Amino acid sequence: MVVLCLILAHLIADFYLQSDEMVLEKMKSIKKHISHHLLVNLLVLAVFYLVNSNAMSIYSALIFPLILIVCSHFFIDILKIKLLDALKISNDENVKRASFFIIDQLIHLGIILCAGQFFLGVNLIGTFLNGKELDTVNSFLFTIIIIILATSVSGHMIKILLGSLPNQLLTFEGKYTFKNERQEAQYGMNHTGNRALTEEYNYTIFSKHDLSRGKLIGYIERLLVLVLTFYSAYPAIGFIVAAKSIARFKQMDDRNWAEYFLLGTLTSMFIGITLGILLREVLT
């Protein structure tokens, strides 16, 4: 249970206690970010030590794992920032940035698992090989972790992968043409016909998306796919894709938008299905 609590604490500190401003100014906010991890991990490990104080020392149950997790997080974040600067990966290289994000999170997960294996007395290898079912509390914690992965974590990863496409994030409303034509009466003694002036105005109307609304739609979409996958209702997932396609039907004529839409949708579906299969295999 303590390992799942530590993973949950890491996700809370990384994706709920860390603001967008802290993400953009990672180096300037590194101390504040690490303090968040220190507090949430200290809380988890302190409770674990109080429960197991008779069986474990304060060093193995609290001090050593706390130092390992917090210090490793600090050095991993510093190394990531330095590598991004050294490799000169710009904000437009979305695949590389998403890869760094995934590797970064996997390393943090590995550190937490090592702390559980070597300091907290959790036999991860034996648990995995024996295939024991999780009890009610651990099942609840694991489900919460999967939900966070399906919403905030995957949403952040998809945001990095897709990048910023302000022109494509405009909804085309239509084109309007107005003509202003003015005619004057016959003029001059030697002139016949009408003297006319015609002006034409063309307007293209766009409206911006509500990004917070799109973010919420993505969360609900992945959660629905997660639930449908858990119950093996794969055909129903097609209705979600159809509903999204109908809502964006007018914009499909734009190739850039279509590729953006397909990349986001396929990535979201892949994450939802993968997490749904993982949840089903662990809980059932």
Backbone bond lengths (Angstrom), bond angles and torsions (degrees), N, CA, C in turn:
res aa  C-N    CA-C-N  psi(-1)  N-CA   C-N-CA  omega(-1)  CA-C   N-CA-C  phi
1 M - - - 1.462 - - 1.528 111.49 -
2 V 1.344 116.54 -36.99 1.457 119.35 -176.45 1.519 111.69 -64.46
3 V 1.337 117.79 -34.87 1.469 119.89 179.06 1.524 110.40 -65.90
4 L 1.325 117.28 -42.91 1.459 120.67 177.72 1.528 110.78 -63.58
5 C 1.325 117.11 -37.99 1.465 120.72 177.38 1.531 110.88 -64.81
6 L 1.331 116.83 -38.93 1.462 120.23 178.14 1.527 111.53 -67.36
7 I 1.332 116.43 -39.05 1.472 119.66 176.32 1.522 109.88 -63.79
8 L 1.325 116.40 -43.32 1.468 120.76 178.44 1.531 110.52 -62.80
9 A 1.329 117.20 -40.36 1.464 121.09 177.87 1.525 110.97 -62.92
10 H 1.325 116.42 -40.59 1.472 120.47 178.19 1.527 110.85 -61.78
11 L 1.327 117.30 -44.66 1.461 120.98 -179.23 1.523 111.25 -65.19
12 I 1.323 116.74 -39.40 1.463 120.22 179.10 1.525 110.26 -64.94
13 A 1.332 116.95 -44.80 1.467 120.33 -179.33 1.518 112.20 -67.35
14 D 1.332 117.21 -35.74 1.466 121.06 -176.24 1.527 113.12 -80.67
15 F 1.338 117.59 -35.63 1.464 119.50 -169.65 1.526 114.13 -117.61
16 Y 1.319 119.00 -7.05 1.461 120.25 178.65 1.528 112.34 -122.27
17 L 1.322 117.37 -32.78 1.458 120.39 178.02 1.521 112.01 -92.12
18 Q 1.322 117.34 -9.53 1.465 121.86 178.90 1.525 109.38 -101.81
19 S 1.317 116.29 117.27 1.459 121.42 -177.53 1.525 110.81 -80.74
20 D 1.350 115.52 169.11 1.469 120.81 177.38 1.527 111.29 -63.89
21 E 1.337 116.40 -34.18 1.462 119.78 177.96 1.519 111.10 -65.74
22 M 1.332 117.09 -37.46 1.459 121.10 178.09 1.521 111.06 -67.27
23 V 1.321 117.14 -34.27 1.468 121.19 178.38 1.525 110.08 -66.91
24 L 1.339 116.67 -43.15 1.458 120.73 -178.99 1.523 111.71 -68.71
25 E 1.322 116.26 -36.31 1.470 121.01 179.40 1.526 108.92 -110.87
26 K 1.328 114.60 62.52 1.467 120.88 -172.32 1.520 112.02 -60.06
27 M 1.314 116.92 -45.70 1.460 119.90 -176.72 1.527 111.47 -66.69
28 K 1.327 117.28 -41.07 1.459 120.18 -179.71 1.525 111.91 -69.23
29 S 1.336 116.92 -27.71 1.465 120.86 -175.47 1.525 112.69 -102.75
30 I 1.342 117.73 10.88 1.455 120.44 -173.05 1.530 111.85 -63.67
31 K 1.330 117.81 -37.97 1.459 120.36 -179.43 1.528 111.24 -67.20
32 K 1.312 115.71 -42.12 1.463 119.83 178.10 1.518 111.20 -65.29
33 H 1.331 115.37 -40.16 1.461 120.36 179.53 1.527 110.96 -64.45
34 I 1.317 117.49 -43.85 1.461 121.31 179.70 1.530 110.78 -67.40
35 S 1.332 117.06 -33.98 1.469 119.44 177.15 1.517 111.52 -63.61
36 H 1.339 117.06 -34.00 1.460 120.24 175.52 1.533 110.61 -63.14
37 H 1.326 115.88 -45.14 1.466 119.75 178.29 1.529 110.93 -64.69
38 L 1.303 116.90 -38.05 1.464 120.61 178.77 1.527 110.62 -61.20
39 L 1.307 117.37 -44.59 1.462 121.05 -176.85 1.523 112.17 -67.84
40 V 1.343 117.53 -47.95 1.463 119.42 -175.79 1.526 111.19 -69.96
41 N 1.331 117.64 -38.12 1.468 120.17 177.84 1.522 111.46 -70.89
42 L 1.325 117.07 -36.43 1.460 120.94 176.60 1.523 110.30 -62.47
43 L 1.316 116.54 -40.97 1.459 120.48 178.65 1.528 111.26 -61.78
44 V 1.331 116.49 -47.53 1.468 120.75 -179.16 1.528 110.90 -63.40
45 L 1.316 116.96 -48.46 1.469 120.99 -176.52 1.529 111.96 -69.96
46 A 1.336 117.45 -32.44 1.465 119.83 177.18 1.522 110.87 -65.70
47 V 1.315 117.15 -42.27 1.466 120.36 176.80 1.523 110.63 -64.19
48 F 1.333 116.23 -42.02 1.462 120.39 178.31 1.527 111.33 -61.60
49 Y 1.337 116.54 -40.73 1.471 119.87 179.85 1.527 111.11 -67.38
50 L 1.329 117.89 -40.96 1.462 120.65 179.90 1.526 111.60 -63.24
51 V 1.326 116.02 -35.05 1.464 119.93 178.72 1.524 110.93 -73.19
52 N 1.341 117.52 -33.92 1.468 121.91 -174.68 1.533 112.32 -114.84
53 S 1.320 117.83 26.63 1.463 120.70 -175.77 1.524 113.12 -63.71
54 N 1.328 116.72 -27.42 1.468 119.59 179.99 1.530 111.99 -77.12
55 A 1.324 116.76 -25.59 1.464 120.00 -174.87 1.524 113.38 -102.22
56 M 1.321 117.84 -19.62 1.465 120.60 -175.44 1.522 110.25 -133.67
57 S 1.328 115.41 149.78 1.458 120.31 176.91 1.515 110.13 -79.96
58 I 1.325 115.28 162.65 1.460 120.10 -179.59 1.525 111.46 -67.60
59 Y 1.311 116.90 -25.97 1.469 120.70 -179.78 1.529 111.51 -69.94
60 S 1.328 116.33 -48.16 1.466 119.97 -177.65 1.520 112.56 -77.49
61 A 1.328 117.29 -28.00 1.466 120.06 -176.77 1.523 113.52 -92.72
62 L 1.334 117.03 -20.76 1.456 118.58 -174.20 1.529 113.46 -132.67
63 I 1.321 117.35 -58.54 1.469 120.45 -168.66 1.531 112.35 -69.47
64 F 1.341 117.32 -53.83 1.463 120.27 -176.65 1.534 113.36 -62.59
65 P 1.351 119.41 -49.12 1.476 118.25 178.37 1.522 113.17 -64.02
66 L 1.344 116.76 -33.43 1.464 119.55 178.85 1.526 110.58 -66.26
67 I 1.326 116.79 -44.80 1.465 120.74 178.26 1.525 110.56 -62.24
68 L 1.331 116.68 -44.17 1.467 120.44 -179.12 1.522 111.25 -61.10
69 I 1.314 117.33 -48.71 1.467 121.08 -175.08 1.526 111.39 -68.07
70 V 1.334 117.41 -48.26 1.464 120.75 -175.06 1.527 111.38 -70.85
71 C 1.334 116.61 -46.53 1.474 119.33 -178.57 1.529 111.52 -65.95
72 S 1.333 116.41 -41.69 1.468 119.13 178.34 1.519 110.77 -63.40
73 H 1.325 116.97 -37.94 1.463 119.72 178.39 1.526 110.50 -63.09
74 F 1.316 116.44 -41.09 1.460 120.62 179.31 1.530 111.08 -62.19
75 F 1.331 116.68 -48.87 1.466 120.08 -177.54 1.531 111.83 -69.44
76 I 1.330 117.30 -35.67 1.470 120.13 177.86 1.525 110.32 -65.14
77 D 1.323 117.69 -42.97 1.464 120.77 179.15 1.526 111.11 -65.03
78 I 1.329 117.00 -42.57 1.465 119.97 177.77 1.531 110.66 -62.24
79 L 1.333 116.42 -44.23 1.461 120.59 179.09 1.521 111.45 -62.44
80 K 1.319 117.12 -40.24 1.467 120.77 178.76 1.528 110.97 -62.89
81 I 1.319 116.67 -44.74 1.465 120.27 179.03 1.523 111.24 -61.95
82 K 1.341 116.28 -44.11 1.468 120.93 -179.77 1.527 111.23 -64.15
83 L 1.350 116.43 -40.16 1.464 119.72 -179.94 1.522 111.38 -66.42
84 L 1.325 116.57 -42.06 1.464 120.13 179.15 1.528 110.57 -61.87
85 D 1.331 116.01 -38.27 1.469 119.40 177.83 1.523 112.01 -72.79
86 A 1.339 116.40 -39.92 1.468 119.97 -177.88 1.524 111.42 -68.70
87 L 1.333 116.36 -40.89 1.462 120.11 179.88 1.520 112.32 -80.12
88 K 1.339 115.78 -7.20 1.469 122.19 178.63 1.527 111.60 54.28
89 I 1.325 114.17 49.63 1.460 120.18 177.25 1.519 108.13 -83.70
90 S 1.309 116.50 114.65 1.452 121.14 -177.25 1.526 110.28 -82.30
91 N 1.331 115.07 173.65 1.457 120.30 179.14 1.519 112.31 -68.85
92 D 1.352 116.71 -15.76 1.461 119.87 -179.91 1.531 112.92 -83.55
93 E 1.326 117.93 -15.95 1.468 121.13 179.66 1.524 108.70 -88.23
94 N 1.333 113.81 76.95 1.458 119.83 -168.35 1.524 112.74 -69.69
95 V 1.327 117.93 -38.97 1.458 121.05 -177.44 1.532 110.39 -63.89
96 K 1.331 116.48 -42.92 1.463 120.10 179.35 1.524 111.25 -64.76
97 R 1.319 116.67 -42.00 1.460 120.05 179.53 1.527 110.95 -66.09
98 A 1.335 117.36 -38.96 1.459 120.38 177.09 1.524 111.04 -65.77
99 S 1.333 116.92 -36.92 1.466 120.86 177.61 1.525 111.04 -63.91
100 F 1.336 116.00 -42.80 1.464 120.13 176.89 1.527 110.69 -61.63
101 F 1.312 116.44 -39.47 1.468 120.88 179.53 1.521 111.10 -62.74
102 I 1.337 116.99 -46.01 1.466 121.07 -179.53 1.522 111.16 -65.29
103 I 1.336 117.13 -45.40 1.472 120.84 179.14 1.522 110.55 -61.66
104 D 1.319 116.22 -41.73 1.465 121.52 179.24 1.527 111.05 -58.77
105 Q 1.315 116.97 -46.52 1.470 120.73 -179.33 1.523 111.40 -68.80
106 L 1.314 118.26 -36.56 1.460 120.77 178.64 1.533 111.24 -66.25
107 I 1.328 117.07 -37.79 1.471 120.08 178.15 1.532 110.17 -65.41
108 H 1.326 116.43 -43.32 1.467 119.64 177.35 1.531 110.64 -60.31
109 L 1.329 116.55 -41.87 1.464 120.61 177.35 1.518 110.74 -61.29
110 G 1.334 116.76 -42.88 1.459 120.52 179.06 1.521 112.47 -61.87
111 I 1.335 117.02 -38.62 1.460 121.26 178.41 1.531 110.42 -63.94
112 I 1.324 116.78 -42.69 1.470 120.61 179.28 1.524 110.62 -63.76
113 L 1.328 116.89 -41.49 1.467 120.43 178.63 1.530 110.86 -65.03
114 C 1.327 116.79 -38.65 1.476 120.17 177.46 1.525 111.03 -65.04
115 A 1.331 116.78 -39.93 1.470 119.95 177.43 1.515 110.96 -62.29
116 G 1.324 116.25 -39.96 1.464 119.30 178.10 1.513 112.31 -68.27
117 Q 1.313 117.15 -37.53 1.464 121.54 -177.34 1.525 111.88 -72.97
118 F 1.313 118.36 -43.21 1.466 121.35 -170.49 1.532 114.38 -96.99
119 F 1.332 118.19 -23.04 1.460 119.33 -176.37 1.531 113.81 -117.06
120 L 1.317 117.25 -34.53 1.464 120.32 -171.09 1.519 113.44 -97.29
121 G 1.316 117.58 2.69 1.455 120.67 176.45 1.506 115.16 72.19
122 V 1.321 117.52 24.58 1.468 121.49 179.63 1.519 108.39 -95.56
123 N 1.331 116.60 119.30 1.463 121.20 -179.82 1.527 109.24 -87.79
124 L 1.320 114.97 83.15 1.463 119.55 -176.26 1.522 111.90 -66.83
125 I 1.340 116.51 -40.24 1.466 120.19 -178.10 1.522 110.38 -64.96
126 G 1.331 116.88 -44.52 1.462 120.16 179.25 1.510 112.20 -64.87
127 T 1.335 116.88 -39.80 1.457 120.86 178.38 1.515 111.37 -63.24
128 F 1.336 115.66 -40.71 1.468 120.02 -179.46 1.527 111.12 -68.31
129 L 1.340 116.59 -43.60 1.464 120.10 -177.28 1.521 111.97 -70.86
130 N 1.321 117.86 -36.55 1.459 120.86 -179.33 1.522 112.51 -76.22
131 G 1.307 115.80 -20.56 1.460 119.82 177.18 1.521 113.06 64.15
132 K 1.341 117.76 37.86 1.458 121.13 -178.71 1.527 110.18 -70.56
133 E 1.324 115.58 142.82 1.447 120.11 177.34 1.523 110.19 -75.66
134 L 1.314 116.85 146.05 1.453 121.40 179.46 1.522 110.36 -75.38
135 D 1.340 114.99 146.50 1.457 118.08 175.66 1.527 109.38 -77.24
136 T 1.338 115.96 -176.27 1.464 120.40 -173.40 1.523 112.09 -62.97
137 V 1.336 117.18 -45.39 1.465 120.82 -177.79 1.525 110.62 -65.21
138 N 1.336 117.28 -47.02 1.463 120.57 179.95 1.526 111.45 -65.19
139 S 1.324 117.11 -36.59 1.470 120.66 176.94 1.527 110.34 -62.94
140 F 1.330 116.27 -40.74 1.466 120.44 178.49 1.527 110.68 -64.30
141 L 1.341 116.45 -46.55 1.462 120.59 179.87 1.523 111.24 -61.84
142 F 1.335 116.65 -42.72 1.459 120.66 179.92 1.530 110.63 -64.18
143 T 1.324 116.95 -38.96 1.465 120.77 178.71 1.523 110.94 -64.68
144 I 1.336 117.36 -41.57 1.465 121.10 177.91 1.523 110.26 -61.92
145 I 1.336 116.69 -42.13 1.471 120.85 178.78 1.529 110.58 -61.42
146 I 1.329 117.00 -43.87 1.469 121.07 179.13 1.522 110.84 -62.87
147 I 1.331 117.12 -40.30 1.467 120.60 179.26 1.529 110.46 -63.64
148 I 1.335 117.08 -42.25 1.468 120.25 177.94 1.524 110.44 -64.37
149 L 1.337 117.02 -40.43 1.466 120.32 177.33 1.524 111.32 -62.79
150 A 1.329 116.50 -36.86 1.464 120.89 -177.69 1.520 112.87 -76.67
151 T 1.319 117.84 -17.79 1.456 120.72 -176.99 1.528 111.18 -110.46
152 S 1.320 116.72 -83.51 1.476 120.32 -172.41 1.519 113.08 -66.17
153 V 1.341 117.06 -46.42 1.468 119.99 -175.59 1.524 110.57 -66.56
154 S 1.337 116.65 -51.46 1.463 119.77 -179.45 1.524 111.30 -66.47
155 G 1.338 117.03 -33.96 1.460 119.51 177.06 1.516 111.79 -62.60
156 H 1.336 116.51 -40.45 1.465 120.56 177.61 1.525 110.70 -66.67
157 M 1.323 116.74 -40.41 1.461 119.79 -179.57 1.529 111.14 -66.26
158 I 1.323 116.76 -42.14 1.468 120.57 179.29 1.522 110.05 -65.84
159 K 1.326 117.22 -37.07 1.458 120.91 177.47 1.525 110.67 -61.44
160 I 1.340 116.24 -41.71 1.472 119.89 177.23 1.523 110.23 -66.16
161 L 1.319 116.94 -42.74 1.465 121.49 -176.28 1.515 112.23 -65.67
162 L 1.317 116.95 -42.31 1.460 120.51 -177.45 1.522 111.90 -78.90
163 G 1.330 116.05 -29.64 1.446 119.15 -178.67 1.513 111.60 73.43
164 S 1.314 115.07 -164.77 1.459 121.77 -177.47 1.523 109.85 -107.64
165 L 1.316 116.43 118.61 1.462 121.71 178.63 1.527 108.92 -126.36
166 P 1.329 117.08 76.71 1.464 119.07 -174.34 1.516 113.41 -60.46
167 N 1.331 118.47 -36.83 1.462 119.77 -179.20 1.514 111.81 -67.83
168 Q 1.345 115.96 -35.97 1.448 119.49 -179.53 1.527 111.93 -79.39
169 L 1.347 116.63 -15.12 1.451 119.78 179.34 1.524 112.03 -88.38
170 L 1.328 115.94 16.49 1.452 120.99 174.82 1.521 109.20 -103.95
171 T 1.299 116.38 134.80 1.462 121.30 179.16 1.521 109.48 -91.09
172 F 1.319 116.35 122.88 1.463 121.88 -179.17 1.529 109.09 -73.96
173 E 1.317 116.27 122.46 1.455 120.51 -178.57 1.532 112.17 -98.97
174 G 1.332 118.12 -32.04 1.451 119.21 179.67 1.518 112.36 152.00
175 K 1.337 115.84 168.66 1.458 122.23 177.09 1.534 108.37 -115.11
176 Y 1.311 115.32 138.80 1.455 120.52 -178.80 1.524 109.14 -129.62
177 T 1.356 115.87 137.94 1.467 122.24 -179.18 1.518 108.90 -123.53
178 F 1.318 116.24 129.73 1.457 121.35 177.92 1.527 108.59 -121.84
179 K 1.331 115.60 137.56 1.463 121.48 177.43 1.526 109.52 -117.14
180 N 1.285 114.20 132.61 1.461 120.80 177.01 1.527 107.36 -116.81
181 E 1.336 116.93 110.60 1.472 120.82 -174.60 1.526 109.00 -120.08
182 R 1.339 116.56 126.13 1.451 122.29 -179.20 1.520 108.95 -123.60
183 Q 1.310 115.90 128.13 1.462 121.09 179.42 1.527 109.49 -117.51
184 E 1.325 115.19 144.78 1.462 120.53 178.43 1.529 109.76 -116.38
185 A 1.293 114.95 158.01 1.478 120.50 -178.48 1.527 110.79 -68.21
186 Q 1.318 114.92 171.65 1.464 119.07 179.81 1.520 110.40 -55.02
187 Y 1.297 115.04 139.71 1.450 118.47 -177.63 1.528 109.18 -131.35
188 G 1.294 113.89 144.35 1.467 121.05 176.75 1.519 111.68 74.58
189 M 1.284 115.99 153.72 1.445 120.04 -179.78 1.505 112.38 -74.97
190 N 1.302 120.13 -33.19 1.456 122.47 -175.41 1.529 113.54 -102.20
191 H 1.347 117.29 15.91 1.462 121.18 -178.78 1.517 109.79 -116.69
192 T 1.271 116.17 139.55 1.467 121.39 177.45 1.520 109.45 -120.98
193 G 1.319 114.91 161.88 1.465 119.66 179.42 1.524 111.64 86.58
194 N 1.292 114.19 -174.26 1.464 121.55 -177.93 1.523 111.33 -107.40
195 R 1.315 114.18 141.08 1.454 118.63 172.86 1.538 107.16 -92.54
196 A 1.353 117.30 124.55 1.472 120.79 -171.79 1.525 109.72 -129.36
197 L 1.357 115.34 151.87 1.461 123.78 176.20 1.521 108.30 -130.06
198 T 1.318 115.58 122.00 1.465 119.99 -178.20 1.526 109.40 -120.70
199 E 1.325 115.33 128.56 1.457 121.03 177.11 1.528 109.00 -121.97
200 E 1.324 115.75 139.94 1.464 120.37 -178.61 1.528 109.34 -124.44
201 Y 1.334 116.44 132.79 1.460 122.94 -179.16 1.529 109.16 -120.50
202 N 1.314 115.85 130.26 1.471 121.22 178.08 1.529 109.69 -114.25
203 Y 1.305 116.04 131.27 1.465 121.71 179.92 1.529 109.10 -125.56
204 T 1.317 115.45 134.74 1.472 121.50 173.06 1.531 107.37 -115.58
205 I 1.304 115.96 123.06 1.461 121.58 -173.00 1.525 110.02 -104.68
206 F 1.345 116.17 126.22 1.456 122.82 175.49 1.525 108.83 -124.91
207 S 1.299 115.20 157.57 1.464 120.42 171.64 1.515 108.90 -135.97
208 K 1.340 116.44 141.88 1.452 120.89 -178.42 1.520 111.35 -80.19
209 H 1.334 114.33 149.14 1.447 120.54 174.51 1.512 110.67 -74.04
210 D 1.326 115.95 150.73 1.452 121.66 167.48 1.525 106.83 -84.98
211 L 1.359 116.47 104.23 1.457 120.39 -173.14 1.520 112.38 -64.49
212 S 1.337 117.43 -33.45 1.459 119.64 178.38 1.526 110.74 -66.25
213 R 1.331 116.24 -34.36 1.462 120.04 177.40 1.521 110.60 -68.74
214 G 1.338 117.59 -41.67 1.464 120.63 176.74 1.514 112.02 -63.61
215 K 1.332 116.51 -36.26 1.462 120.99 176.96 1.515 111.15 -63.11
216 L 1.338 116.27 -43.02 1.468 120.58 178.44 1.521 111.14 -65.81
217 I 1.326 116.99 -39.03 1.468 120.45 177.55 1.521 110.37 -61.19
218 G 1.341 116.89 -41.27 1.456 120.57 177.92 1.518 112.10 -62.29
219 Y 1.329 117.03 -41.39 1.459 120.89 178.22 1.527 111.17 -60.96
220 I 1.332 114.95 -49.17 1.467 119.49 -178.64 1.521 110.68 -63.76
221 E 1.317 116.07 -39.46 1.466 120.68 179.41 1.522 111.44 -59.15
222 R 1.330 117.26 -49.49 1.470 120.27 -178.39 1.524 111.95 -68.57
223 L 1.319 116.98 -34.53 1.463 119.27 177.18 1.528 110.93 -66.82
224 L 1.327 116.99 -39.59 1.470 120.23 176.69 1.525 111.00 -63.57
225 V 1.330 116.37 -44.52 1.464 120.10 178.07 1.526 110.30 -62.88
226 L 1.316 116.82 -38.58 1.462 122.12 178.03 1.527 111.05 -60.07
227 V 1.324 116.29 -48.57 1.464 120.56 -179.21 1.529 111.22 -66.30
228 L 1.331 116.53 -43.80 1.467 120.20 -179.88 1.528 111.32 -63.48
229 T 1.332 116.86 -38.52 1.463 120.16 177.61 1.522 110.95 -67.72
230 F 1.323 116.81 -39.17 1.467 121.03 179.89 1.530 110.60 -58.86
231 Y 1.337 116.58 -37.55 1.464 120.96 179.53 1.533 112.43 -96.96
232 S 1.339 116.11 13.72 1.475 122.57 177.12 1.524 112.92 58.08
233 A 1.320 116.92 31.69 1.465 121.18 179.04 1.527 109.27 -95.74
234 Y 1.317 115.52 61.05 1.465 120.17 -174.91 1.531 114.26 -63.24
235 P 1.365 119.93 -38.33 1.479 118.24 179.95 1.519 113.52 -59.21
236 A 1.334 117.38 -29.60 1.459 119.63 -178.37 1.520 111.86 -69.07
237 I 1.329 117.18 -21.81 1.466 119.92 179.04 1.524 110.52 -64.14
238 G 1.340 116.57 -31.06 1.462 120.38 178.63 1.517 112.77 -60.68
239 F 1.346 117.97 -30.28 1.464 120.40 179.34 1.529 111.04 -68.09
240 I 1.331 116.82 -31.65 1.466 120.01 177.75 1.522 110.20 -65.81
241 V 1.339 115.85 -45.09 1.466 120.27 178.23 1.525 110.27 -62.82
242 A 1.331 116.71 -41.32 1.468 120.41 179.85 1.524 111.11 -63.51
243 A 1.333 116.56 -41.71 1.471 119.99 179.82 1.524 111.11 -63.40
244 K 1.334 117.04 -41.65 1.467 120.20 178.11 1.525 111.10 -65.89
245 S 1.323 116.52 -39.14 1.467 120.31 -179.08 1.523 111.08 -65.98
246 I 1.325 116.97 -39.17 1.469 120.44 179.10 1.529 110.11 -65.60
247 A 1.337 116.09 -41.27 1.461 120.04 -178.99 1.529 112.07 -64.82
248 R 1.329 116.84 -28.71 1.466 121.32 -178.18 1.532 112.48 -108.02
249 F 1.323 116.98 19.36 1.460 120.52 -171.65 1.531 112.34 -59.21
250 K 1.321 117.94 -42.12 1.466 121.41 -176.75 1.520 112.10 -64.52
251 Q 1.344 116.43 -29.01 1.469 119.69 -176.29 1.522 113.24 -87.46
252 M 1.331 118.01 -7.13 1.454 120.97 -177.34 1.522 113.00 -67.55
253 D 1.352 116.90 -15.73 1.461 119.55 177.65 1.528 111.83 -69.57
254 D 1.326 116.36 -22.75 1.460 121.48 177.33 1.528 107.76 -85.39
255 R 1.336 116.24 116.41 1.458 120.28 -175.89 1.526 112.00 -62.84
256 N 1.330 116.45 -40.38 1.467 119.74 179.70 1.524 110.99 -61.39
257 W 1.327 115.03 -44.26 1.462 118.75 178.54 1.530 110.87 -64.81
258 A 1.340 117.26 -41.94 1.464 121.13 -179.08 1.531 111.23 -60.42
259 E 1.341 116.49 -42.85 1.465 119.78 178.43 1.528 110.83 -66.40
260 Y 1.325 115.88 -40.76 1.466 120.44 177.30 1.525 110.57 -60.86
261 F 1.318 116.18 -44.86 1.471 122.22 -179.97 1.524 111.30 -63.37
262 L 1.339 116.56 -46.18 1.464 120.39 -178.37 1.524 111.37 -65.03
263 L 1.343 117.04 -42.60 1.459 120.10 179.98 1.522 110.92 -61.94
264 G 1.318 116.98 -46.27 1.456 120.79 179.30 1.515 112.41 -64.50
265 T 1.330 117.19 -43.55 1.457 120.97 -177.93 1.522 111.93 -68.11
266 L 1.329 117.14 -46.45 1.465 120.06 -179.31 1.528 111.49 -64.48
267 T 1.339 116.76 -40.47 1.464 119.64 177.48 1.514 111.12 -63.56
268 S 1.319 116.45 -43.54 1.459 120.96 179.79 1.525 111.07 -63.39
269 M 1.332 116.77 -43.56 1.464 120.73 179.11 1.523 111.26 -64.62
270 F 1.319 116.44 -41.89 1.466 120.67 179.86 1.528 111.08 -60.97
271 I 1.321 116.21 -44.62 1.465 120.24 179.78 1.526 110.18 -65.24
272 G 1.324 117.17 -45.16 1.459 120.52 -179.30 1.516 112.54 -61.57
273 I 1.332 116.91 -44.13 1.466 120.95 -179.77 1.528 110.81 -67.25
274 T 1.340 116.90 -43.15 1.470 120.71 -179.85 1.526 111.29 -61.11
275 L 1.333 116.50 -46.93 1.464 119.95 179.96 1.522 111.64 -67.55
276 G 1.336 116.82 -33.78 1.462 120.09 177.16 1.520 111.84 -65.11
277 I 1.339 116.68 -42.16 1.463 120.54 177.37 1.528 110.32 -64.77
278 L 1.345 117.49 -42.47 1.458 121.24 179.20 1.527 111.08 -61.83
279 L 1.324 116.68 -44.44 1.464 120.38 179.26 1.521 111.47 -62.82
280 R 1.313 116.30 -41.69 1.470 119.90 179.49 1.520 112.33 -66.21
281 E 1.334 116.94 -41.08 1.459 119.84 -178.86 1.519 112.53 -68.56
282 V 1.335 116.61 -32.45 1.463 119.37 -178.18 1.532 111.49 -80.45
283 L 1.320 117.68 -40.15 1.464 120.51 -174.00 1.518 113.89 -87.18
284 T 1.321 118.46 -20.67 1.470 119.34 -176.65 1.523 111.02 -111.94
